[in-house]
Amino acid sequence: MKKISIFGATGSIGQNTIDLISRDPDAYDVVALTGSSNIAQLAADARRLNADVAVTADESRLDDLRDALKGAQVEAAAGQRALIDAACRPADWVMSAIVGAAGLQPGICALEQGATLALANKESLVCAGALILDTAARHNARLLPVDSEHSAVFQALVGEDLKAVERIVITASGGAFRDWPMDKLANATLAEASNHPNWNMGQRITIDSASMFNKALEVIETREYFGVSPDQIEVLVHPESMIHALVGFHDGALMAHVGPPDMRHAIGYALHWPQRRNLPVERLDLAAIGALTFRAPDEKRWPALRLAREVMARRGLAGAVFNAAKETALSGFIDGHLRFTQMAEVVDAVLNQIDPSHIDAPMTLDTVMVADHIARQTAQTIIEQTAG
């Protein structure tokens, strides 16, 4: 029986993971489930899966969680310290699906226990790629990608020599505004940005898809995870979201991973790796689909892609600064303080204003968190000035 924990259990990745393990409950022993404000869902899943502990990140909701778990043999806990403690509990396989930089420390703790970490939290590699990879190596832990694009690259590289790779192409749907006139983008509403044409995801990642900040993070993540140079990474707009990534080799061949836009494929691949098992996902009828289309991304429409290139060129803790500024700007848009197009302007300003010493500092968990904190403060100041 595989001992597993799911961090971010109430989000879309967590719920898809629970869907898969619920189909074969005798194969899994659930150690920990964590969530944030959706206490009812967290408690219901913890009861159904007989988890050892359920943790809410919101300390003010501990009594609510305890009430929801009353009568169940499930421990309730709350707050950042409780998340870390849960990550330190021995497990064979841990899903890291907490959104944002908040997922970094629990992921590191899981790796320090020697667990296989299924990484859906792309921010961990963006903020602290070298630290994550070094921790995994030192503790003989396994790191498996769960982003659909990086899972696709990982699968395309099975049996291949990384030295033979010429380029990696990650695809992007283009999000909600891929066909909008440029002059409409500044007035895009929160509701419009929260409506993805292909994927069923949480609000924040859906907006990140519309702004292409999600893809910008994935470009940086590709460099960190696979160790390729920035000029080997390409982005291609693919509205159908059927091809998730392609790997090009020195002999001119392209290996493409093709599948439906269903996160259960990437999750299931990581859950069962190194085996492939039957998954409840759609089998594509390519004749019915008929055609797949592609186009180059316009960096005037999606300046986040340009910013990602600048971050990779600066190296150090630039990724931590970039992500923190992005998360703060996204909150500013959601809260009504920024227009859609101003998010990229805020991130650009933070990267230009922050003291270089915060980017050039040696990478440790402490320096990453300091850079994150200062970038958020800087971004918030810029947002207040913009809104004022």
Secondary structure, 3 states (H helix, E strand, C coil): CEEEEEECCCCHHHHHHHHHHHCCHHHEEEEEEEECCCHHHHHHHHHHHCCCEEEECCHHHHHHHHHHCCCCCCEEEECHHHHHHHHCCCCCEEEECCCCHHHHHHHHHHHHCCCEEEECCHHHHHHHHHHHHHHHHHCCCEEEECCHHHHHHHHHCCCCCHHHEEEEEEEECCHHHCCCCHHHHHHCCHHHHCCCCCCCCCHHHHHHHHHCHHHHHHHHHHHHHHCCCHHHEEEEECCCCCEEEEEEECCCCEEEEECCCCCHHHHHHHHHCCCCCCCCCCCCCHHHHCCCCCECCCCCCCCHHHHHHHHHHHCCCHHHHHHHHHHHHHHHHHCCCCCCCHHHHHHHHHHHHCCHHHHHCCCCHHHHHHHHHHHHHHHHHHHHHHHC
